[in-house]
Amino acid sequence: MSETTVHCDGRVAITVEPREMRMSHWLYAPLVVDQQRQQVLLDLSDSLWDLIGTADETASGIDLLLRKYPGDRSSVMVSVDLDGGVIRLGERLIESSQLLSALESALG
């Protein structure tokens, strides 16, 4: 059953559908939607990327800490800027269509 949390003064909805990868190993791949614009900003729901947590939440943005299952490599921080409708990986702007490949390259 999916779980949705609301962030950024109600502007962002983050939905995860928990998937059990192995016994007691759960994956929470996120779908991030700008509620005001009705726009999907980030969709990793069919990927092996796990939402560990959120940070630096403001009314205009939020940071997502992600790691790739099985979690044997370092985590990655992705910033969602609501005012600009953009995603950043470090200082680099990332198009939604290029997000998975950018995350992979960030792992090294």
Biopython code that builds the backbone (N, CA, C, O; Angstrom):
import numpy as np
from Bio.PDB.StructureBuilder import StructureBuilder

atoms = [
    (1, "MET", "N", (0.840, -1.167, 0.000)),
    (1, "MET", "CA", (0.000, 0.000, 0.000)),
    (1, "MET", "C", (0.892, 1.240, 0.000)),
    (1, "MET", "O", (1.830, 1.331, 0.793)),
    (2, "SER", "N", (0.607, 2.181, -0.877)),
    (2, "SER", "CA", (1.433, 3.379, -0.987)),
    (2, "SER", "C", (1.247, 4.298, 0.214)),
    (2, "SER", "O", (0.204, 4.308, 0.869)),
    (3, "GLU", "N", (2.301, 5.069, 0.475)),
    (3, "GLU", "CA", (2.297, 6.032, 1.563)),
    (3, "GLU", "C", (2.646, 7.389, 0.975)),
    (3, "GLU", "O", (3.603, 7.510, 0.211)),
    (4, "THR", "N", (1.864, 8.421, 1.332)),
    (4, "THR", "CA", (2.113, 9.758, 0.833)),
    (4, "THR", "C", (2.338, 10.694, 2.006)),
    (4, "THR", "O", (1.588, 10.683, 2.982)),
    (5, "THR", "N", (3.391, 11.513, 1.894)),
    (5, "THR", "CA", (3.645, 12.564, 2.872)),
    (5, "THR", "C", (3.639, 13.896, 2.140)),
    (5, "THR", "O", (3.980, 13.972, 0.959)),
    (6, "VAL", "N", (3.248, 14.940, 2.852)),
    (6, "VAL", "CA", (3.144, 16.272, 2.266)),
    (6, "VAL", "C", (4.240, 17.153, 2.872)),
    (6, "VAL", "O", (4.494, 17.116, 4.076)),
    (7, "HIS", "N", (4.876, 17.938, 2.018)),
    (7, "HIS", "CA", (6.008, 18.769, 2.420)),
    (7, "HIS", "C", (5.878, 20.164, 1.820)),
    (7, "HIS", "O", (4.978, 20.432, 1.024)),
    (8, "CYS", "N", (6.782, 21.037, 2.213)),
    (8, "CYS", "CA", (6.891, 22.389, 1.640)),
    (8, "CYS", "C", (5.563, 23.146, 1.734)),
    (8, "CYS", "O", (5.044, 23.650, 0.738)),
    (9, "ASP", "N", (5.035, 23.211, 2.938)),
    (9, "ASP", "CA", (3.764, 23.908, 3.196)),
    (9, "ASP", "C", (2.620, 23.374, 2.341)),
    (9, "ASP", "O", (1.755, 24.135, 1.908)),
    (10, "GLY", "N", (2.618, 22.080, 2.103)),
    (10, "GLY", "CA", (1.541, 21.442, 1.358)),
    (10, "GLY", "C", (1.720, 21.428, -0.140)),
    (10, "GLY", "O", (0.866, 20.923, -0.868)),
    (11, "ARG", "N", (2.820, 21.977, -0.606)),
    (11, "ARG", "CA", (3.001, 22.091, -2.055)),
    (11, "ARG", "C", (3.514, 20.800, -2.695)),
    (11, "ARG", "O", (3.244, 20.542, -3.868)),
    (12, "VAL", "N", (4.250, 19.992, -1.936)),
    (12, "VAL", "CA", (4.855, 18.788, -2.505)),
    (12, "VAL", "C", (4.274, 17.548, -1.842)),
    (12, "VAL", "O", (4.145, 17.475, -0.620)),
    (13, "ALA", "N", (3.932, 16.588, -2.669)),
    (13, "ALA", "CA", (3.522, 15.277, -2.174)),
    (13, "ALA", "C", (4.574, 14.272, -2.605)),
    (13, "ALA", "O", (4.935, 14.190, -3.780)),
    (14, "ILE", "N", (5.066, 13.501, -1.625)),
    (14, "ILE", "CA", (6.024, 12.443, -1.919)),
    (14, "ILE", "C", (5.333, 11.124, -1.619)),
    (14, "ILE", "O", (4.928, 10.857, -0.487)),
    (15, "THR", "N", (5.208, 10.312, -2.646)),
    (15, "THR", "CA", (4.544, 9.018, -2.516)),
    (15, "THR", "C", (5.571, 7.909, -2.709)),
    (15, "THR", "O", (6.381, 7.937, -3.636)),
    (16, "VAL", "N", (5.514, 6.946, -1.818)),
    (16, "VAL", "CA", (6.339, 5.746, -1.966)),
    (16, "VAL", "C", (5.423, 4.540, -1.867)),
    (16, "VAL", "O", (4.441, 4.538, -1.124)),
    (17, "GLU", "N", (5.762, 3.532, -2.620)),
    (17, "GLU", "CA", (5.058, 2.257, -2.535)),
    (17, "GLU", "C", (6.083, 1.239, -2.067)),
    (17, "GLU", "O", (6.904, 0.778, -2.860)),
    (18, "PRO", "N", (6.049, 0.882, -0.791)),
    (18, "PRO", "CA", (7.054, -0.031, -0.265)),
    (18, "PRO", "C", (7.062, -1.364, -1.010)),
    (18, "PRO", "O", (6.017, -1.973, -1.239)),
    (19, "ARG", "N", (8.270, -1.802, -1.382)),
    (19, "ARG", "CA", (8.447, -3.096, -2.035)),
    (19, "ARG", "C", (9.455, -3.896, -1.224)),
    (19, "ARG", "O", (10.533, -3.402, -0.895)),
    (20, "GLU", "N", (9.104, -5.111, -0.912)),
    (20, "GLU", "CA", (10.040, -5.968, -0.204)),
    (20, "GLU", "C", (10.960, -6.616, -1.230)),
    (20, "GLU", "O", (10.526, -7.402, -2.073)),
    (21, "MET", "N", (12.246, -6.267, -1.140)),
    (21, "MET", "CA", (13.216, -6.776, -2.100)),
    (21, "MET", "C", (13.708, -8.164, -1.690)),
    (21, "MET", "O", (13.867, -9.058, -2.522)),
    (22, "ARG", "N", (13.937, -8.316, -0.419)),
    (22, "ARG", "CA", (14.295, -9.589, 0.193)),
    (22, "ARG", "C", (13.648, -9.574, 1.567)),
    (22, "ARG", "O", (13.130, -8.549, 2.010)),
    (23, "MET", "N", (13.681, -10.694, 2.225)),
    (23, "MET", "CA", (13.074, -10.760, 3.551)),
    (23, "MET", "C", (13.599, -9.623, 4.439)),
    (23, "MET", "O", (14.794, -9.549, 4.728)),
    (24, "SER", "N", (12.698, -8.752, 4.859)),
    (24, "SER", "CA", (12.994, -7.613, 5.731)),
    (24, "SER", "C", (13.844, -6.525, 5.087)),
    (24, "SER", "O", (14.348, -5.654, 5.795)),
    (25, "HIS", "N", (14.020, -6.546, 3.770)),
    (25, "HIS", "CA", (14.721, -5.484, 3.065)),
    (25, "HIS", "C", (13.688, -4.763, 2.187)),
    (25, "HIS", "O", (13.237, -5.289, 1.170)),
    (26, "TRP", "N", (13.330, -3.554, 2.607)),
    (26, "TRP", "CA", (12.280, -2.804, 1.926)),
    (26, "TRP", "C", (12.876, -1.670, 1.113)),
    (26, "TRP", "O", (13.885, -1.076, 1.493)),
    (27, "LEU", "N", (12.237, -1.380, -0.009)),
    (27, "LEU", "CA", (12.631, -0.287, -0.896)),
    (27, "LEU", "C", (11.483, 0.705, -0.958)),
    (27, "LEU", "O", (10.324, 0.324, -1.124)),
    (28, "TYR", "N", (11.820, 1.994, -0.822)),
    (28, "TYR", "CA", (10.828, 3.070, -0.862)),
    (28, "TYR", "C", (11.206, 4.029, -1.992)),
    (28, "TYR", "O", (11.788, 5.085, -1.745)),
    (29, "ALA", "N", (10.879, 3.666, -3.213)),
    (29, "ALA", "CA", (11.208, 4.481, -4.377)),
    (29, "ALA", "C", (10.195, 5.627, -4.493)),
    (29, "ALA", "O", (8.989, 5.383, -4.519)),
    (30, "PRO", "N", (10.678, 6.879, -4.565)),
    (30, "PRO", "CA", (9.774, 8.028, -4.483)),
    (30, "PRO", "C", (9.188, 8.518, -5.816)),
    (30, "PRO", "O", (9.789, 8.393, -6.884)),
    (31, "LEU", "N", (8.005, 9.071, -5.690)),
    (31, "LEU", "CA", (7.343, 9.853, -6.736)),
    (31, "LEU", "C", (7.064, 11.208, -6.103)),
    (31, "LEU", "O", (6.357, 11.290, -5.099)),
    (32, "VAL", "N", (7.617, 12.281, -6.688)),
    (32, "VAL", "CA", (7.491, 13.628, -6.119)),
    (32, "VAL", "C", (6.651, 14.479, -7.063)),
    (32, "VAL", "O", (6.979, 14.632, -8.239)),
    (33, "VAL", "N", (5.552, 15.036, -6.527)),
    (33, "VAL", "CA", (4.624, 15.816, -7.342)),
    (33, "VAL", "C", (4.465, 17.215, -6.746)),
    (33, "VAL", "O", (4.248, 17.372, -5.544)),
    (34, "ASP", "N", (4.577, 18.230, -7.610)),
    (34, "ASP", "CA", (4.271, 19.610, -7.224)),
    (34, "ASP", "C", (2.755, 19.735, -7.282)),
    (34, "ASP", "O", (2.176, 19.758, -8.368)),
    (35, "GLN", "N", (2.114, 19.816, -6.130)),
    (35, "GLN", "CA", (0.656, 19.860, -6.043)),
    (35, "GLN", "C", (0.080, 21.132, -6.666)),
    (35, "GLN", "O", (-1.008, 21.106, -7.240)),
    (36, "GLN", "N", (0.796, 22.223, -6.556)),
    (36, "GLN", "CA", (0.320, 23.506, -7.077)),
    (36, "GLN", "C", (0.258, 23.494, -8.603)),
    (36, "GLN", "O", (-0.714, 23.966, -9.191)),
    (37, "ARG", "N", (1.284, 22.960, -9.233)),
    (37, "ARG", "CA", (1.347, 22.910, -10.703)),
    (37, "ARG", "C", (0.794, 21.616, -11.275)),
    (37, "ARG", "O", (0.642, 21.489, -12.490)),
    (38, "GLN", "N", (0.485, 20.632, -10.391)),
    (38, "GLN", "CA", (0.073, 19.296, -10.834)),
    (38, "GLN", "C", (1.097, 18.728, -11.808)),
    (38, "GLN", "O", (0.761, 18.255, -12.894)),
    (39, "GLN", "N", (2.375, 18.793, -11.378)),
    (39, "GLN", "CA", (3.482, 18.377, -12.226)),
    (39, "GLN", "C", (4.333, 17.347, -11.480)),
    (39, "GLN", "O", (4.701, 17.551, -10.323)),
    (40, "VAL", "N", (4.636, 16.249, -12.154)),
    (40, "VAL", "CA", (5.555, 15.261, -11.596)),
    (40, "VAL", "C", (6.963, 15.828, -11.750)),
    (40, "VAL", "O", (7.417, 16.106, -12.860)),
    (41, "LEU", "N", (7.640, 15.994, -10.625)),
    (41, "LEU", "CA", (8.989, 16.541, -10.646)),
    (41, "LEU", "C", (10.045, 15.444, -10.695)),
    (41, "LEU", "O", (11.105, 15.611, -11.299)),
    (42, "LEU", "N", (9.743, 14.328, -10.056)),
    (42, "LEU", "CA", (10.711, 13.251, -9.956)),
    (42, "LEU", "C", (9.943, 11.955, -9.817)),
    (42, "LEU", "O", (9.069, 11.835, -8.958)),
    (43, "ASP", "N", (10.262, 10.985, -10.655)),
    (43, "ASP", "CA", (9.579, 9.693, -10.585)),
    (43, "ASP", "C", (10.606, 8.567, -10.626)),
    (43, "ASP", "O", (11.135, 8.219, -11.681)),
    (44, "LEU", "N", (10.873, 8.011, -9.449)),
    (44, "LEU", "CA", (11.781, 6.882, -9.343)),
    (44, "LEU", "C", (11.025, 5.636, -8.897)),
    (44, "LEU", "O", (11.623, 4.672, -8.418)),
    (45, "SER", "N", (9.707, 5.665, -9.059)),
    (45, "SER", "CA", (8.840, 4.619, -8.519)),
    (45, "SER", "C", (9.113, 3.228, -9.100)),
    (45, "SER", "O", (8.849, 2.227, -8.433)),
    (46, "ASP", "N", (9.626, 3.145, -10.308)),
    (46, "ASP", "CA", (9.922, 1.843, -10.913)),
    (46, "ASP", "C", (11.410, 1.529, -10.905)),
    (46, "ASP", "O", (11.873, 0.662, -11.646)),
    (47, "SER", "N", (12.156, 2.236, -10.068)),
    (47, "SER", "CA", (13.604, 2.067, -10.043)),
    (47, "SER", "C", (14.056, 1.349, -8.779)),
    (47, "SER", "O", (13.237, 0.948, -7.951)),
    (48, "LEU", "N", (15.341, 1.196, -8.643)),
    (48, "LEU", "CA", (15.927, 0.605, -7.439)),
    (48, "LEU", "C", (16.461, 1.682, -6.497)),
    (48, "LEU", "O", (17.261, 1.390, -5.608)),
    (49, "TRP", "N", (16.018, 2.932, -6.691)),
    (49, "TRP", "CA", (16.438, 4.031, -5.824)),
    (49, "TRP", "C", (15.495, 4.143, -4.641)),
    (49, "TRP", "O", (14.274, 4.165, -4.791)),
    (50, "ASP", "N", (16.091, 4.213, -3.468)),
    (50, "ASP", "CA", (15.390, 4.188, -2.192)),
    (50, "ASP", "C", (15.459, 5.566, -1.530)),
    (50, "ASP", "O", (16.537, 6.151, -1.420)),
    (51, "LEU", "N", (14.324, 6.075, -1.097)),
    (51, "LEU", "CA", (14.292, 7.347, -0.372)),
    (51, "LEU", "C", (14.664, 7.077, 1.080)),
    (51, "LEU", "O", (13.908, 6.441, 1.814)),
    (52, "ILE", "N", (15.824, 7.562, 1.487)),
    (52, "ILE", "CA", (16.282, 7.403, 2.866)),
    (52, "ILE", "C", (15.621, 8.446, 3.757)),
    (52, "ILE", "O", (15.217, 8.151, 4.882)),
    (53, "GLY", "N", (15.516, 9.674, 3.241)),
    (53, "GLY", "CA", (14.913, 10.731, 4.033)),
    (53, "GLY", "C", (14.923, 12.051, 3.295)),
    (53, "GLY", "O", (15.400, 12.146, 2.164)),
    (54, "THR", "N", (14.388, 13.069, 3.951)),
    (54, "THR", "CA", (14.350, 14.417, 3.392)),
    (54, "THR", "C", (15.139, 15.345, 4.307)),
    (54, "THR", "O", (15.360, 15.039, 5.479)),
    (55, "ALA", "N", (15.565, 16.496, 3.752)),
    (55, "ALA", "CA", (16.334, 17.473, 4.519)),
    (55, "ALA", "C", (16.121, 18.856, 3.927)),
    (55, "ALA", "O", (15.616, 19.003, 2.814)),
    (56, "ASP", "N", (16.511, 19.854, 4.682)),
    (56, "ASP", "CA", (16.491, 21.256, 4.232)),
    (56, "ASP", "C", (15.186, 21.637, 3.545)),
    (56, "ASP", "O", (15.195, 22.227, 2.465)),
    (57, "GLU", "N", (14.085, 21.305, 4.164)),
    (57, "GLU", "CA", (12.775, 21.610, 3.599)),
    (57, "GLU", "C", (12.427, 23.072, 3.828)),
    (57, "GLU", "O", (12.516, 23.574, 4.949)),
    (58, "THR", "N", (12.026, 23.756, 2.746)),
    (58, "THR", "CA", (11.526, 25.132, 2.816)),
    (58, "THR", "C", (10.212, 25.174, 2.045)),
    (58, "THR", "O", (9.761, 24.151, 1.530)),
    (59, "ALA", "N", (9.602, 26.345, 1.963)),
    (59, "ALA", "CA", (8.366, 26.478, 1.196)),
    (59, "ALA", "C", (8.610, 26.313, -0.300)),
    (59, "ALA", "O", (7.681, 26.035, -1.059)),
    (60, "SER", "N", (9.874, 26.486, -0.728)),
    (60, "SER", "CA", (10.156, 26.442, -2.168)),
    (60, "SER", "C", (11.081, 25.298, -2.583)),
    (60, "SER", "O", (11.553, 25.272, -3.720)),
    (61, "GLY", "N", (11.343, 24.363, -1.688)),
    (61, "GLY", "CA", (12.203, 23.258, -2.097)),
    (61, "GLY", "C", (12.454, 22.250, -0.995)),
    (61, "GLY", "O", (12.132, 22.473, 0.172)),
    (62, "ILE", "N", (13.036, 21.137, -1.399)),
    (62, "ILE", "CA", (13.335, 20.059, -0.469)),
    (62, "ILE", "C", (14.483, 19.234, -1.039)),
    (62, "ILE", "O", (14.617, 19.081, -2.253)),
    (63, "ASP", "N", (15.300, 18.711, -0.143)),
    (63, "ASP", "CA", (16.383, 17.810, -0.534)),
    (63, "ASP", "C", (15.966, 16.383, -0.213)),
    (63, "ASP", "O", (15.362, 16.115, 0.826)),
    (64, "LEU", "N", (16.297, 15.473, -1.118)),
    (64, "LEU", "CA", (15.991, 14.056, -0.936)),
    (64, "LEU", "C", (17.294, 13.278, -0.860)),
    (64, "LEU", "O", (18.150, 13.397, -1.736)),
    (65, "LEU", "N", (17.437, 12.493, 0.176)),
    (65, "LEU", "CA", (18.593, 11.631, 0.309)),
    (65, "LEU", "C", (18.212, 10.255, -0.233)),
    (65, "LEU", "O", (17.304, 9.601, 0.278)),
    (66, "LEU", "N", (18.921, 9.831, -1.275)),
    (66, "LEU", "CA", (18.600, 8.592, -1.978)),
    (66, "LEU", "C", (19.793, 7.645, -1.956)),
    (66, "LEU", "O", (20.944, 8.078, -1.893)),
    (67, "ARG", "N", (19.508, 6.361, -2.007)),
    (67, "ARG", "CA", (20.560, 5.370, -2.218)),
    (67, "ARG", "C", (19.994, 4.290, -3.123)),
    (67, "ARG", "O", (18.789, 4.043, -3.165)),
    (68, "LYS", "N", (20.895, 3.664, -3.834)),
    (68, "LYS", "CA", (20.467, 2.621, -4.754)),
    (68, "LYS", "C", (20.540, 1.269, -4.058)),
    (68, "LYS", "O", (21.544, 0.927, -3.433)),
    (69, "TYR", "N", (19.464, 0.511, -4.178)),
    (69, "TYR", "CA", (19.417, -0.830, -3.601)),
    (69, "TYR", "C", (20.494, -1.673, -4.257)),
    (69, "TYR", "O", (20.622, -1.628, -5.480)),
    (70, "PRO", "N", (21.256, -2.423, -3.525)),
    (70, "PRO", "CA", (21.054, -2.892, -2.159)),
    (70, "PRO", "C", (21.686, -2.014, -1.081)),
    (70, "PRO", "O", (21.749, -2.428, 0.077)),
    (71, "GLY", "N", (22.152, -0.826, -1.422)),
    (71, "GLY", "CA", (22.674, 0.078, -0.409)),
    (71, "GLY", "C", (24.142, -0.123, -0.098)),
    (71, "GLY", "O", (24.614, 0.288, 0.963)),
    (72, "ASP", "N", (24.867, -0.747, -1.007)),
    (72, "ASP", "CA", (26.284, -0.996, -0.772)),
    (72, "ASP", "C", (27.188, 0.124, -1.289)),
    (72, "ASP", "O", (28.413, 0.026, -1.219)),
    (73, "ARG", "N", (26.570, 1.192, -1.810)),
    (73, "ARG", "CA", (27.333, 2.350, -2.275)),
    (73, "ARG", "C", (26.834, 3.591, -1.544)),
    (73, "ARG", "O", (25.811, 3.546, -0.861)),
    (74, "SER", "N", (27.548, 4.681, -1.688)),
    (74, "SER", "CA", (27.194, 5.892, -0.962)),
    (74, "SER", "C", (25.853, 6.454, -1.423)),
    (74, "SER", "O", (25.381, 6.165, -2.522)),
    (75, "SER", "N", (25.260, 7.256, -0.559)),
    (75, "SER", "CA", (23.975, 7.878, -0.883)),
    (75, "SER", "C", (24.209, 9.134, -1.734)),
    (75, "SER", "O", (25.334, 9.615, -1.863)),
    (76, "VAL", "N", (23.122, 9.648, -2.304)),
    (76, "VAL", "CA", (23.156, 10.805, -3.193)),
    (76, "VAL", "C", (22.082, 11.785, -2.732)),
    (76, "VAL", "O", (20.979, 11.377, -2.369)),
    (77, "MET", "N", (22.406, 13.083, -2.746)),
    (77, "MET", "CA", (21.436, 14.110, -2.381)),
    (77, "MET", "C", (20.921, 14.794, -3.650)),
    (77, "MET", "O", (21.701, 15.288, -4.465)),
    (78, "VAL", "N", (19.611, 14.813, -3.798)),
    (78, "VAL", "CA", (18.957, 15.471, -4.926)),
    (78, "VAL", "C", (18.126, 16.615, -4.361)),
    (78, "VAL", "O", (17.381, 16.429, -3.399)),
    (79, "SER", "N", (18.253, 17.799, -4.959)),
    (79, "SER", "CA", (17.504, 18.971, -4.519)),
    (79, "SER", "C", (16.391, 19.278, -5.503)),
    (79, "SER", "O", (16.615, 19.328, -6.712)),
    (80, "VAL", "N", (15.199, 19.482, -4.983)),
    (80, "VAL", "CA", (14.045, 19.830, -5.802)),
    (80, "VAL", "C", (13.726, 21.298, -5.541)),
    (80, "VAL", "O", (13.418, 21.678, -4.411)),
    (81, "ASP", "N", (13.800, 22.125, -6.589)),
    (81, "ASP", "CA", (13.520, 23.558, -6.505)),
    (81, "ASP", "C", (12.143, 23.804, -7.109)),
    (81, "ASP", "O", (11.963, 23.711, -8.323)),
    (82, "LEU", "N", (11.180, 24.115, -6.259)),
    (82, "LEU", "CA", (9.800, 24.275, -6.729)),
    (82, "LEU", "C", (9.596, 25.542, -7.546)),
    (82, "LEU", "O", (8.846, 25.530, -8.522)),
    (83, "ASP", "N", (10.251, 26.636, -7.165)),
    (83, "ASP", "CA", (10.062, 27.889, -7.894)),
    (83, "ASP", "C", (10.553, 27.777, -9.333)),
    (83, "ASP", "O", (9.934, 28.302, -10.258)),
    (84, "GLY", "N", (11.676, 27.085, -9.504)),
    (84, "GLY", "CA", (12.209, 26.909, -10.848)),
    (84, "GLY", "C", (11.715, 25.652, -11.527)),
    (84, "GLY", "O", (11.891, 25.483, -12.733)),
    (85, "GLY", "N", (11.084, 24.752, -10.748)),
    (85, "GLY", "CA", (10.617, 23.490, -11.300)),
    (85, "GLY", "C", (11.751, 22.616, -11.786)),
    (85, "GLY", "O", (11.613, 21.889, -12.770)),
    (86, "VAL", "N", (12.901, 22.691, -11.074)),
    (86, "VAL", "CA", (14.080, 21.962, -11.518)),
    (86, "VAL", "C", (14.596, 21.037, -10.423)),
    (86, "VAL", "O", (14.264, 21.173, -9.245)),
    (87, "ILE", "N", (15.420, 20.093, -10.863)),
    (87, "ILE", "CA", (16.076, 19.142, -9.977)),
    (87, "ILE", "C", (17.575, 19.382, -10.097)),
    (87, "ILE", "O", (18.106, 19.563, -11.193)),
    (88, "ARG", "N", (18.242, 19.379, -8.954)),
    (88, "ARG", "CA", (19.694, 19.540, -8.942)),
    (88, "ARG", "C", (20.339, 18.314, -8.302)),
    (88, "ARG", "O", (19.838, 17.752, -7.328)),
    (89, "LEU", "N", (21.436, 17.933, -8.872)),
    (89, "LEU", "CA", (22.287, 16.895, -8.312)),
    (89, "LEU", "C", (23.622, 17.591, -8.085)),
    (89, "LEU", "O", (24.399, 17.778, -9.021)),
    (90, "GLY", "N", (23.882, 17.972, -6.845)),
    (90, "GLY", "CA", (25.005, 18.861, -6.565)),
    (90, "GLY", "C", (24.677, 20.218, -7.153)),
    (90, "GLY", "O", (23.615, 20.772, -6.871)),
    (91, "GLU", "N", (25.554, 20.753, -7.952)),
    (91, "GLU", "CA", (25.312, 22.046, -8.603)),
    (91, "GLU", "C", (24.732, 21.886, -10.009)),
    (91, "GLU", "O", (24.404, 22.873, -10.667)),
    (92, "ARG", "N", (24.608, 20.648, -10.459)),
    (92, "ARG", "CA", (24.186, 20.360, -11.828)),
    (92, "ARG", "C", (22.673, 20.293, -11.949)),
    (92, "ARG", "O", (22.024, 19.591, -11.173)),
    (93, "LEU", "N", (22.102, 21.010, -12.904)),
    (93, "LEU", "CA", (20.674, 20.902, -13.215)),
    (93, "LEU", "C", (20.441, 19.622, -13.992)),
    (93, "LEU", "O", (21.190, 19.291, -14.911)),
    (94, "ILE", "N", (19.381, 18.898, -13.609)),
    (94, "ILE", "CA", (19.092, 17.613, -14.237)),
    (94, "ILE", "C", (17.681, 17.640, -14.814)),
    (94, "ILE", "O", (16.729, 18.018, -14.131)),
    (95, "GLU", "N", (17.556, 17.239, -16.061)),
    (95, "GLU", "CA", (16.241, 17.055, -16.670)),
    (95, "GLU", "C", (15.631, 15.773, -16.108)),
    (95, "GLU", "O", (16.345, 14.802, -15.858)),
    (96, "SER", "N", (14.329, 15.767, -15.913)),
    (96, "SER", "CA", (13.663, 14.573, -15.376)),
    (96, "SER", "C", (13.968, 13.331, -16.198)),
    (96, "SER", "O", (14.157, 12.247, -15.647)),
    (97, "SER", "N", (14.016, 13.488, -17.509)),
    (97, "SER", "CA", (14.262, 12.345, -18.387)),
    (97, "SER", "C", (15.685, 11.803, -18.251)),
    (97, "SER", "O", (15.950, 10.663, -18.634)),
    (98, "GLN", "N", (16.598, 12.604, -17.712)),
    (98, "GLN", "CA", (17.995, 12.203, -17.549)),
    (98, "GLN", "C", (18.348, 11.852, -16.111)),
    (98, "GLN", "O", (19.512, 11.591, -15.807)),
    (99, "LEU", "N", (17.352, 11.841, -15.216)),
    (99, "LEU", "CA", (17.614, 11.665, -13.792)),
    (99, "LEU", "C", (18.283, 10.337, -13.471)),
    (99, "LEU", "O", (19.283, 10.315, -12.754)),
    (100, "LEU", "N", (17.758, 9.234, -13.982)),
    (100, "LEU", "CA", (18.342, 7.931, -13.667)),
    (100, "LEU", "C", (19.791, 7.826, -14.104)),
    (100, "LEU", "O", (20.625, 7.334, -13.344)),
    (101, "SER", "N", (20.111, 8.273, -15.302)),
    (101, "SER", "CA", (21.503, 8.190, -15.758)),
    (101, "SER", "C", (22.399, 9.132, -14.951)),
    (101, "SER", "O", (23.559, 8.806, -14.700)),
    (102, "ALA", "N", (21.886, 10.283, -14.545)),
    (102, "ALA", "CA", (22.675, 11.212, -13.720)),
    (102, "ALA", "C", (22.938, 10.609, -12.344)),
    (102, "ALA", "O", (24.036, 10.745, -11.802)),
    (103, "LEU", "N", (21.937, 9.947, -11.782)),
    (103, "LEU", "CA", (22.122, 9.293, -10.475)),
    (103, "LEU", "C", (23.164, 8.172, -10.580)),
    (103, "LEU", "O", (24.012, 8.017, -9.700)),
    (104, "GLU", "N", (23.090, 7.403, -11.652)),
    (104, "GLU", "CA", (24.050, 6.321, -11.853)),
    (104, "GLU", "C", (25.471, 6.869, -11.945)),
    (104, "GLU", "O", (26.396, 6.325, -11.341)),
    (105, "SER", "N", (25.636, 7.951, -12.707)),
    (105, "SER", "CA", (26.989, 8.521, -12.861)),
    (105, "SER", "C", (27.473, 9.142, -11.562)),
    (105, "SER", "O", (28.681, 9.205, -11.333)),
    (106, "ALA", "N", (26.578, 9.600, -10.712)),
    (106, "ALA", "CA", (26.979, 10.174, -9.424)),
    (106, "ALA", "C", (27.542, 9.114, -8.492)),
    (106, "ALA", "O", (28.290, 9.433, -7.567)),
    (107, "LEU", "N", (27.190, 7.855, -8.728)),
    (107, "LEU", "CA", (27.716, 6.783, -7.905)),
    (107, "LEU", "C", (29.166, 6.455, -8.220)),
    (107, "LEU", "O", (29.873, 5.850, -7.414)),
    (108, "GLY", "N", (29.596, 6.865, -9.409)),
    (108, "GLY", "CA", (30.991, 6.645, -9.778)),
    (108, "GLY", "C", (31.277, 5.393, -10.477)),
    (108, "GLY", "O", (32.428, 5.128, -10.825)),
]
sb = StructureBuilder()
sb.init_structure("model")
sb.init_model(0)
sb.init_chain("A")
sb.init_seg("    ")
for serial, (resi, resn, name, xyz) in enumerate(atoms, 1):
    if name == "N":
        sb.init_residue(resn, " ", resi, " ")
    sb.init_atom(name, np.array(xyz, "f"), 0.0, 1.0, " ", f" {name:<3s}", serial, name[0])
structure = sb.get_structure()
